[in-house]
């Protein structure tokens, strides 16, 4: 999760969700629909769930029988506010992976989502060492390319950015079997590169989007076209870099 996500929990009425978040959600659904995973699956667990936007969107689409979101920031006060914001439903809010595995064991297949989380950890093993059980599925996504690391990353609490080879190496070292991989949001990579040079003190984040509704919808459309184009090109073996990279895996 990004540290700024919790700034908006208590101001839902006036909050505008960033088009990047909406677009990332759409990318997630497209990646899952194209994967080998059969839905509905028994359980989906969103690691680093932040303000629980993703898991609540997944809940609406009925992709699983059980839903969990895990974040170290989930205090009783935060959980209570999340339930106010999204309504009472069957989503479980858990503070850490140890509590999750101890309290909610299962032998059924589980899909773990770990999107934009590993970069927040000084050592990725804090999460990866827990994900050892066989016959589970995993989707990892991280921000790409250390060359565009900037004040924006520091604002969000990032230790690093990755390229796809680095992400693959990290996952294969931990016995994950990668079935799909790639980059997305290619159009944003150039924008971020320019910002990293000329706008080193950027304060904008996903929690303070002030764009109009029209601008938000336009950016979402552009990013979805960007993703669709990248997927088509990749099918022909042509690699196009993007601001984020992902791996879908199994153990």
C-alpha positions, 0 to 999 in steps of 0.5 A, spaced: 500 500 500 502 507 499 502 511 505 498 516 503 492 512 502 490 512 509 489 520 509 483 520 505 479 515 509 475 520 513 473 524 507 470 519 503 465 525 501 470 529 498 475 524 495 476 523 488 480 517 486 486 518 482 485 515 474 491 511 475 488 507 481 482 506 476 486 504 471 490 499 475 484 496 477 482 495 470 489 492 468 488 487 474 481 484 472 484 484 464 490 480 467 486 475 471 481 474 466 487 472 461 490 467 466 489 460 467 486 461 474 479 458 474 474 463 477 470 463 482 476 461 486 476 459 493 479 465 496 482 472 494 487 475 499 490 482 497 496 483 501 498 491 502 490 492 501 491 500 503 484 503 503 481 496 501 479 499 494 481 493 490 478 488 494 472 491 494 472 491 487 473 484 486 468 483 491 463 486 487 465 481 481 464 475 485 471 472 483 471 468 490 468 465 495 472 468 501 475 475 501 481 478 505 485 484 505 491 485 509 495 491 511 499 493 517 495 499 518 489 496 519 488 498 526 481 497 529 479 505 528 481 504 521 477 497 520 471 501 523 472 506 518 473 502 512 466 498 513 463 505 514 466 507 507 464 500 503 458 498 507 458 491 511 460 485 507 464 479 508 471 482 507 476 480 512 481 485 514 487 483 517 493 486 520 499 482 518 500 475 514 502 471 520 495 473 523 492 471 517 495 464 516 494 463 524 487 465 524 484 463 517 488 456 515 485 453 508 487 447 504 483 450 498 486 454 492 488 461 494 490 467 489 494 472 493 495 479 490 501 483 491 500 489 487 505 495 489 507 492 495 514 489 495 517 496 493 515 498 500 519 493 504 527 494 505 527 486 505 522 483 500 522 476 504 518 480 509 512 477 505 515 472 500 517 468 506 510 467 508 508 465 501 510 457 501 504 453 500 503 449 494 498 450 489 496 457 490 496 463 485 500 470 485 500 476 482 505 481 483 506 488 480 511 493 482 513 500 479 519 499 474 525 502 473 530 505 478 532 511 473 526 514 474 526 514 482 524 520 484 521 525 490 514 522 488 517 515 490 520 517 497 513 521 498 510 514 497 515 510 502 518 506 496 525 503 497 526 502 490 523 500 483 525 494 479 525 492 472 522 485 469 528 481 470 529 483 477 522 481 479 523 475 475 529 473 479 527 475 485 521 470 484 524 464 481 529 465 487 523 464 492 520 458 487 515 461 484 513 459 477 512 465 472 506 463 467 505 471 465 509 477 465 510 484 462 510 491 463 504 496 463 502 503 462 508 505 457 505 512 456 507 514 463 514 512 463 516 518 459 512 522 463 515 520 469 522 520 466 521 527 465 518 529 472 524 525 475 529 530 471 525 537 472 520 536 477 524 533 483 520 536 488 513 533 486 508 533 491 502 530 488 500 523 490 494 518 489 490 521 495 490 529 492 488 528 485 484 534 483 482 533 476 476 534 473 471 528 472 472 529 464 480 529 465 479 523 470 475 519 465 480 521 459 486 519 462 483 512 464 481 511 457 488 513 454 491 508 459 486 502 457 488 503 450 495 504 452 495 497 456 491 494 450 496 496 445 502 493 449 498 486 450 497 486 443 505 488 441 507 483 446 504 477 443 508 478 437 514 478 442 516 485 442 517 488 448 515 495 450 517 498 457 512 501 462 512 504 468 510 498 472 511 491 471 508 484 473 508 477 474 503 472 475 505 465 478 504 459 481 507 454 486 
